[in-house]
Amino acid sequence: MTEDEVGRVLFMHLPGVEGLCAGCRWWWAWLSPYPCYQAEWATRWHARLATRRFLDGLR
């Protein structure tokens, strides 16, 4: 996955007014609580990338 693709996942899978994931509801008609699996995965991926960039900058 690229950073752009992960950003799209994070952009789409946001909490809705009722506490459900708006991206899951819009894409698949799933009533998934937020954070859904896609949002959790994208957040972890983004955090690993940010950590890697930070640690590479310290060398």
PyMOL Python script that loads the backbone (N, CA, C, O; Angstrom):
from pymol import cmd

cmd.read_pdbstr("""\
ATOM      1  N   MET A   1       0.839  -1.177   0.000  1.00  0.00           N
ATOM      2  CA  MET A   1       0.000   0.000   0.000  1.00  0.00           C
ATOM      3  C   MET A   1       0.884   1.241   0.000  1.00  0.00           C
ATOM      4  O   MET A   1       1.986   1.248   0.549  1.00  0.00           O
ATOM      5  N   THR A   2       0.380   2.259  -0.616  1.00  0.00           N
ATOM      6  CA  THR A   2       1.095   3.526  -0.617  1.00  0.00           C
ATOM      7  C   THR A   2       0.478   4.460   0.416  1.00  0.00           C
ATOM      8  O   THR A   2      -0.614   4.216   0.928  1.00  0.00           O
ATOM      9  N   GLU A   3       1.191   5.513   0.702  1.00  0.00           N
ATOM     10  CA  GLU A   3       0.701   6.488   1.673  1.00  0.00           C
ATOM     11  C   GLU A   3      -0.588   7.149   1.194  1.00  0.00           C
ATOM     12  O   GLU A   3      -1.459   7.474   2.001  1.00  0.00           O
ATOM     13  N   ASP A   4      -0.708   7.344  -0.101  1.00  0.00           N
ATOM     14  CA  ASP A   4      -1.918   7.939  -0.663  1.00  0.00           C
ATOM     15  C   ASP A   4      -3.134   7.034  -0.469  1.00  0.00           C
ATOM     16  O   ASP A   4      -4.219   7.509  -0.133  1.00  0.00           O
ATOM     17  N   GLU A   5      -2.951   5.742  -0.681  1.00  0.00           N
ATOM     18  CA  GLU A   5      -4.056   4.795  -0.513  1.00  0.00           C
ATOM     19  C   GLU A   5      -4.497   4.710   0.951  1.00  0.00           C
ATOM     20  O   GLU A   5      -5.691   4.629   1.240  1.00  0.00           O
ATOM     21  N   VAL A   6      -3.546   4.728   1.854  1.00  0.00           N
ATOM     22  CA  VAL A   6      -3.875   4.706   3.277  1.00  0.00           C
ATOM     23  C   VAL A   6      -4.596   5.992   3.660  1.00  0.00           C
ATOM     24  O   VAL A   6      -5.529   5.963   4.463  1.00  0.00           O
ATOM     25  N   GLY A   7      -4.179   7.102   3.102  1.00  0.00           N
ATOM     26  CA  GLY A   7      -4.855   8.371   3.357  1.00  0.00           C
ATOM     27  C   GLY A   7      -6.302   8.355   2.892  1.00  0.00           C
ATOM     28  O   GLY A   7      -7.167   8.944   3.541  1.00  0.00           O
ATOM     29  N   ARG A   8      -6.573   7.692   1.783  1.00  0.00           N
ATOM     30  CA  ARG A   8      -7.954   7.573   1.306  1.00  0.00           C
ATOM     31  C   ARG A   8      -8.810   6.757   2.266  1.00  0.00           C
ATOM     32  O   ARG A   8      -9.970   7.087   2.511  1.00  0.00           O
ATOM     33  N   VAL A   9      -8.230   5.693   2.805  1.00  0.00           N
ATOM     34  CA  VAL A   9      -8.969   4.880   3.774  1.00  0.00           C
ATOM     35  C   VAL A   9      -9.287   5.722   5.007  1.00  0.00           C
ATOM     36  O   VAL A   9     -10.417   5.702   5.495  1.00  0.00           O
ATOM     37  N   LEU A  10      -8.305   6.457   5.510  1.00  0.00           N
ATOM     38  CA  LEU A  10      -8.532   7.307   6.674  1.00  0.00           C
ATOM     39  C   LEU A  10      -9.548   8.407   6.382  1.00  0.00           C
ATOM     40  O   LEU A  10     -10.317   8.797   7.260  1.00  0.00           O
ATOM     41  N   PHE A  11      -9.549   8.901   5.161  1.00  0.00           N
ATOM     42  CA  PHE A  11     -10.479   9.957   4.778  1.00  0.00           C
ATOM     43  C   PHE A  11     -11.918   9.452   4.733  1.00  0.00           C
ATOM     44  O   PHE A  11     -12.844  10.170   5.112  1.00  0.00           O
ATOM     45  N   MET A  12     -12.104   8.221   4.270  1.00  0.00           N
ATOM     46  CA  MET A  12     -13.458   7.674   4.106  1.00  0.00           C
ATOM     47  C   MET A  12     -14.028   7.096   5.402  1.00  0.00           C
ATOM     48  O   MET A  12     -15.228   7.219   5.650  1.00  0.00           O
ATOM     49  N   HIS A  13     -13.212   6.482   6.212  1.00  0.00           N
ATOM     50  CA  HIS A  13     -13.701   5.788   7.400  1.00  0.00           C
ATOM     51  C   HIS A  13     -13.608   6.705   8.609  1.00  0.00           C
ATOM     52  O   HIS A  13     -12.661   6.639   9.393  1.00  0.00           O
ATOM     53  N   LEU A  14     -14.604   7.552   8.740  1.00  0.00           N
ATOM     54  CA  LEU A  14     -14.709   8.513   9.831  1.00  0.00           C
ATOM     55  C   LEU A  14     -15.935   8.190  10.670  1.00  0.00           C
ATOM     56  O   LEU A  14     -16.850   7.519  10.192  1.00  0.00           O
ATOM     57  N   PRO A  15     -15.969   8.658  11.917  1.00  0.00           N
ATOM     58  CA  PRO A  15     -17.147   8.390  12.740  1.00  0.00           C
ATOM     59  C   PRO A  15     -18.353   9.190  12.239  1.00  0.00           C
ATOM     60  O   PRO A  15     -18.244  10.379  11.936  1.00  0.00           O
ATOM     61  N   GLY A  16     -19.487   8.526  12.159  1.00  0.00           N
ATOM     62  CA  GLY A  16     -20.728   9.195  11.782  1.00  0.00           C
ATOM     63  C   GLY A  16     -21.391   9.782  13.010  1.00  0.00           C
ATOM     64  O   GLY A  16     -20.898   9.623  14.127  1.00  0.00           O
ATOM     65  N   VAL A  17     -22.498  10.453  12.805  1.00  0.00           N
ATOM     66  CA  VAL A  17     -23.220  11.101  13.897  1.00  0.00           C
ATOM     67  C   VAL A  17     -23.674  10.078  14.938  1.00  0.00           C
ATOM     68  O   VAL A  17     -23.653  10.362  16.136  1.00  0.00           O
ATOM     69  N   GLU A  18     -24.079   8.907  14.493  1.00  0.00           N
ATOM     70  CA  GLU A  18     -24.608   7.882  15.396  1.00  0.00           C
ATOM     71  C   GLU A  18     -23.511   6.996  15.998  1.00  0.00           C
ATOM     72  O   GLU A  18     -23.820   6.038  16.708  1.00  0.00           O
ATOM     73  N   GLY A  19     -22.243   7.299  15.729  1.00  0.00           N
ATOM     74  CA  GLY A  19     -21.136   6.519  16.270  1.00  0.00           C
ATOM     75  C   GLY A  19     -20.730   5.343  15.410  1.00  0.00           C
ATOM     76  O   GLY A  19     -19.885   4.543  15.810  1.00  0.00           O
ATOM     77  N   LEU A  20     -21.322   5.230  14.234  1.00  0.00           N
ATOM     78  CA  LEU A  20     -20.962   4.162  13.308  1.00  0.00           C
ATOM     79  C   LEU A  20     -19.982   4.694  12.276  1.00  0.00           C
ATOM     80  O   LEU A  20     -19.888   5.902  12.057  1.00  0.00           O
ATOM     81  N   CYS A  21     -19.258   3.786  11.649  1.00  0.00           N
ATOM     82  CA  CYS A  21     -18.290   4.180  10.633  1.00  0.00           C
ATOM     83  C   CYS A  21     -19.032   4.631   9.369  1.00  0.00           C
ATOM     84  O   CYS A  21     -19.798   3.867   8.781  1.00  0.00           O
ATOM     85  N   ALA A  22     -18.798   5.862   8.967  1.00  0.00           N
ATOM     86  CA  ALA A  22     -19.468   6.403   7.787  1.00  0.00           C
ATOM     87  C   ALA A  22     -18.984   5.729   6.508  1.00  0.00           C
ATOM     88  O   ALA A  22     -19.776   5.529   5.587  1.00  0.00           O
ATOM     89  N   GLY A  23     -17.699   5.372   6.426  1.00  0.00           N
ATOM     90  CA  GLY A  23     -17.164   4.715   5.230  1.00  0.00           C
ATOM     91  C   GLY A  23     -17.741   3.333   5.023  1.00  0.00           C
ATOM     92  O   GLY A  23     -18.106   2.977   3.902  1.00  0.00           O
ATOM     93  N   CYS A  24     -17.829   2.543   6.090  1.00  0.00           N
ATOM     94  CA  CYS A  24     -18.410   1.198   5.977  1.00  0.00           C
ATOM     95  C   CYS A  24     -19.878   1.278   5.582  1.00  0.00           C
ATOM     96  O   CYS A  24     -20.359   0.474   4.784  1.00  0.00           O
ATOM     97  N   ARG A  25     -20.571   2.233   6.136  1.00  0.00           N
ATOM     98  CA  ARG A  25     -21.997   2.388   5.827  1.00  0.00           C
ATOM     99  C   ARG A  25     -22.188   2.807   4.374  1.00  0.00           C
ATOM    100  O   ARG A  25     -23.094   2.317   3.700  1.00  0.00           O
ATOM    101  N   TRP A  26     -21.345   3.704   3.892  1.00  0.00           N
ATOM    102  CA  TRP A  26     -21.484   4.205   2.526  1.00  0.00           C
ATOM    103  C   TRP A  26     -21.043   3.174   1.502  1.00  0.00           C
ATOM    104  O   TRP A  26     -21.730   2.968   0.501  1.00  0.00           O
ATOM    105  N   TRP A  27     -19.892   2.511   1.736  1.00  0.00           N
ATOM    106  CA  TRP A  27     -19.344   1.572   0.761  1.00  0.00           C
ATOM    107  C   TRP A  27     -20.056   0.236   0.746  1.00  0.00           C
ATOM    108  O   TRP A  27     -20.381  -0.286  -0.321  1.00  0.00           O
ATOM    109  N   TRP A  28     -20.309  -0.339   1.957  1.00  0.00           N
ATOM    110  CA  TRP A  28     -20.792  -1.718   2.000  1.00  0.00           C
ATOM    111  C   TRP A  28     -22.130  -1.872   2.706  1.00  0.00           C
ATOM    112  O   TRP A  28     -22.620  -2.993   2.839  1.00  0.00           O
ATOM    113  N   ALA A  29     -22.727  -0.798   3.156  1.00  0.00           N
ATOM    114  CA  ALA A  29     -23.984  -0.826   3.913  1.00  0.00           C
ATOM    115  C   ALA A  29     -23.831  -1.648   5.197  1.00  0.00           C
ATOM    116  O   ALA A  29     -24.779  -2.296   5.641  1.00  0.00           O
ATOM    117  N   TRP A  30     -22.634  -1.619   5.787  1.00  0.00           N
ATOM    118  CA  TRP A  30     -22.382  -2.289   7.061  1.00  0.00           C
ATOM    119  C   TRP A  30     -22.604  -1.306   8.192  1.00  0.00           C
ATOM    120  O   TRP A  30     -22.214  -0.143   8.087  1.00  0.00           O
ATOM    121  N   LEU A  31     -23.210  -1.743   9.243  1.00  0.00           N
ATOM    122  CA  LEU A  31     -23.359  -0.919  10.436  1.00  0.00           C
ATOM    123  C   LEU A  31     -22.242  -1.302  11.406  1.00  0.00           C
ATOM    124  O   LEU A  31     -22.454  -2.051  12.360  1.00  0.00           O
ATOM    125  N   SER A  32     -21.063  -0.776  11.144  1.00  0.00           N
ATOM    126  CA  SER A  32     -19.877  -1.077  11.954  1.00  0.00           C
ATOM    127  C   SER A  32     -19.619   0.059  12.926  1.00  0.00           C
ATOM    128  O   SER A  32     -19.674   1.227  12.541  1.00  0.00           O
ATOM    129  N   PRO A  33     -19.338  -0.265  14.181  1.00  0.00           N
ATOM    130  CA  PRO A  33     -18.980   0.805  15.122  1.00  0.00           C
ATOM    131  C   PRO A  33     -17.641   1.412  14.741  1.00  0.00           C
ATOM    132  O   PRO A  33     -16.771   0.735  14.193  1.00  0.00           O
ATOM    133  N   TYR A  34     -17.487   2.684  15.034  1.00  0.00           N
ATOM    134  CA  TYR A  34     -16.219   3.354  14.758  1.00  0.00           C
ATOM    135  C   TYR A  34     -15.333   3.219  15.983  1.00  0.00           C
ATOM    136  O   TYR A  34     -15.840   3.421  17.086  1.00  0.00           O
ATOM    137  N   PRO A  35     -14.073   2.900  15.881  1.00  0.00           N
ATOM    138  CA  PRO A  35     -13.302   2.680  14.675  1.00  0.00           C
ATOM    139  C   PRO A  35     -13.505   1.265  14.130  1.00  0.00           C
ATOM    140  O   PRO A  35     -13.505   0.287  14.877  1.00  0.00           O
ATOM    141  N   CYS A  36     -13.675   1.185  12.842  1.00  0.00           N
ATOM    142  CA  CYS A  36     -13.849  -0.104  12.174  1.00  0.00           C
ATOM    143  C   CYS A  36     -12.469  -0.709  11.905  1.00  0.00           C
ATOM    144  O   CYS A  36     -11.442  -0.087  12.174  1.00  0.00           O
ATOM    145  N   TYR A  37     -12.465  -1.928  11.374  1.00  0.00           N
ATOM    146  CA  TYR A  37     -11.191  -2.599  11.106  1.00  0.00           C
ATOM    147  C   TYR A  37     -10.339  -1.819  10.109  1.00  0.00           C
ATOM    148  O   TYR A  37      -9.120  -1.751  10.269  1.00  0.00           O
ATOM    149  N   GLN A  38     -10.951  -1.232   9.091  1.00  0.00           N
ATOM    150  CA  GLN A  38     -10.183  -0.493   8.093  1.00  0.00           C
ATOM    151  C   GLN A  38      -9.549   0.756   8.700  1.00  0.00           C
ATOM    152  O   GLN A  38      -8.395   1.071   8.410  1.00  0.00           O
ATOM    153  N   ALA A  39     -10.300   1.463   9.538  1.00  0.00           N
ATOM    154  CA  ALA A  39      -9.762   2.666  10.180  1.00  0.00           C
ATOM    155  C   ALA A  39      -8.628   2.311  11.139  1.00  0.00           C
ATOM    156  O   ALA A  39      -7.617   3.012  11.192  1.00  0.00           O
ATOM    157  N   GLU A  40      -8.791   1.225  11.899  1.00  0.00           N
ATOM    158  CA  GLU A  40      -7.732   0.802  12.808  1.00  0.00           C
ATOM    159  C   GLU A  40      -6.478   0.411  12.044  1.00  0.00           C
ATOM    160  O   GLU A  40      -5.370   0.787  12.428  1.00  0.00           O
ATOM    161  N   TRP A  41      -6.647  -0.339  10.968  1.00  0.00           N
ATOM    162  CA  TRP A  41      -5.497  -0.762  10.170  1.00  0.00           C
ATOM    163  C   TRP A  41      -4.767   0.450   9.591  1.00  0.00           C
ATOM    164  O   TRP A  41      -3.542   0.536   9.682  1.00  0.00           O
ATOM    165  N   ALA A  42      -5.510   1.385   8.997  1.00  0.00           N
ATOM    166  CA  ALA A  42      -4.894   2.553   8.368  1.00  0.00           C
ATOM    167  C   ALA A  42      -4.192   3.432   9.404  1.00  0.00           C
ATOM    168  O   ALA A  42      -3.131   3.990   9.126  1.00  0.00           O
ATOM    169  N   THR A  43      -4.771   3.557  10.578  1.00  0.00           N
ATOM    170  CA  THR A  43      -4.147   4.353  11.637  1.00  0.00           C
ATOM    171  C   THR A  43      -2.839   3.717  12.081  1.00  0.00           C
ATOM    172  O   THR A  43      -1.850   4.423  12.281  1.00  0.00           O
ATOM    173  N   ARG A  44      -2.814   2.387  12.241  1.00  0.00           N
ATOM    174  CA  ARG A  44      -1.580   1.704  12.618  1.00  0.00           C
ATOM    175  C   ARG A  44      -0.522   1.848  11.527  1.00  0.00           C
ATOM    176  O   ARG A  44       0.647   2.092  11.828  1.00  0.00           O
ATOM    177  N   TRP A  45      -0.916   1.702  10.280  1.00  0.00           N
ATOM    178  CA  TRP A  45       0.022   1.810   9.164  1.00  0.00           C
ATOM    179  C   TRP A  45       0.628   3.207   9.127  1.00  0.00           C
ATOM    180  O   TRP A  45       1.835   3.368   8.951  1.00  0.00           O
ATOM    181  N   HIS A  46      -0.226   4.217   9.295  1.00  0.00           N
ATOM    182  CA  HIS A  46       0.232   5.607   9.277  1.00  0.00           C
ATOM    183  C   HIS A  46       1.177   5.882  10.452  1.00  0.00           C
ATOM    184  O   HIS A  46       2.178   6.579  10.287  1.00  0.00           O
ATOM    185  N   ALA A  47       0.870   5.346  11.623  1.00  0.00           N
ATOM    186  CA  ALA A  47       1.725   5.540  12.797  1.00  0.00           C
ATOM    187  C   ALA A  47       3.087   4.871  12.610  1.00  0.00           C
ATOM    188  O   ALA A  47       4.111   5.435  12.996  1.00  0.00           O
ATOM    189  N   ARG A  48       3.105   3.677  12.021  1.00  0.00           N
ATOM    190  CA  ARG A  48       4.386   3.003  11.766  1.00  0.00           C
ATOM    191  C   ARG A  48       5.243   3.811  10.801  1.00  0.00           C
ATOM    192  O   ARG A  48       6.454   3.922  10.987  1.00  0.00           O
ATOM    193  N   LEU A  49       4.622   4.375   9.774  1.00  0.00           N
ATOM    194  CA  LEU A  49       5.356   5.178   8.808  1.00  0.00           C
ATOM    195  C   LEU A  49       5.926   6.431   9.467  1.00  0.00           C
ATOM    196  O   LEU A  49       7.083   6.783   9.236  1.00  0.00           O
ATOM    197  N   ALA A  50       5.119   7.106  10.287  1.00  0.00           N
ATOM    198  CA  ALA A  50       5.589   8.313  10.963  1.00  0.00           C
ATOM    199  C   ALA A  50       6.733   7.986  11.925  1.00  0.00           C
ATOM    200  O   ALA A  50       7.698   8.744  12.016  1.00  0.00           O
ATOM    201  N   THR A  51       6.634   6.872  12.636  1.00  0.00           N
ATOM    202  CA  THR A  51       7.692   6.462  13.552  1.00  0.00           C
ATOM    203  C   THR A  51       8.968   6.139  12.793  1.00  0.00           C
ATOM    204  O   THR A  51      10.060   6.530  13.205  1.00  0.00           O
ATOM    205  N   ARG A  52       8.828   5.430  11.695  1.00  0.00           N
ATOM    206  CA  ARG A  52       9.998   5.074  10.882  1.00  0.00           C
ATOM    207  C   ARG A  52      10.695   6.338  10.367  1.00  0.00           C
ATOM    208  O   ARG A  52      11.922   6.433  10.400  1.00  0.00           O
ATOM    209  N   ARG A  53       9.911   7.302   9.893  1.00  0.00           N
ATOM    210  CA  ARG A  53      10.512   8.563   9.406  1.00  0.00           C
ATOM    211  C   ARG A  53      11.225   9.299  10.526  1.00  0.00           C
ATOM    212  O   ARG A  53      12.310   9.844  10.322  1.00  0.00           O
ATOM    213  N   PHE A  54      10.616   9.318  11.718  1.00  0.00           N
ATOM    214  CA  PHE A  54      11.215  10.003  12.857  1.00  0.00           C
ATOM    215  C   PHE A  54      12.534   9.343  13.247  1.00  0.00           C
ATOM    216  O   PHE A  54      13.542  10.023  13.437  1.00  0.00           O
ATOM    217  N   LEU A  55      12.522   8.012  13.365  1.00  0.00           N
ATOM    218  CA  LEU A  55      13.736   7.304  13.768  1.00  0.00           C
ATOM    219  C   LEU A  55      14.827   7.391  12.705  1.00  0.00           C
ATOM    220  O   LEU A  55      16.008   7.451  13.047  1.00  0.00           O
ATOM    221  N   ASP A  56      14.465   7.398  11.446  1.00  0.00           N
ATOM    222  CA  ASP A  56      15.473   7.566  10.394  1.00  0.00           C
ATOM    223  C   ASP A  56      16.098   8.945  10.441  1.00  0.00           C
ATOM    224  O   ASP A  56      17.262   9.116  10.077  1.00  0.00           O
ATOM    225  N   GLY A  57      15.326   9.940  10.891  1.00  0.00           N
ATOM    226  CA  GLY A  57      15.849  11.300  10.997  1.00  0.00           C
ATOM    227  C   GLY A  57      16.829  11.471  12.133  1.00  0.00           C
ATOM    228  O   GLY A  57      17.636  12.400  12.114  1.00  0.00           O
ATOM    229  N   LEU A  58      16.779  10.594  13.129  1.00  0.00           N
ATOM    230  CA  LEU A  58      17.689  10.679  14.271  1.00  0.00           C
ATOM    231  C   LEU A  58      19.066  10.112  13.985  1.00  0.00           C
ATOM    232  O   LEU A  58      20.015  10.388  14.719  1.00  0.00           O
ATOM    233  N   ARG A  59      19.185   9.329  12.936  1.00  0.00           N
ATOM    234  CA  ARG A  59      20.479   8.703  12.617  1.00  0.00           C
ATOM    235  C   ARG A  59      21.438   9.658  11.985  1.00  0.00           C
ATOM    236  O   ARG A  59      22.563   9.280  11.661  1.00  0.00           O
TER     237      ARG A  59
END
""", "prot")
cmd.dss("prot")
cmd.show_as("cartoon", "prot")
cmd.util.cbc("prot")
cmd.orient("prot")
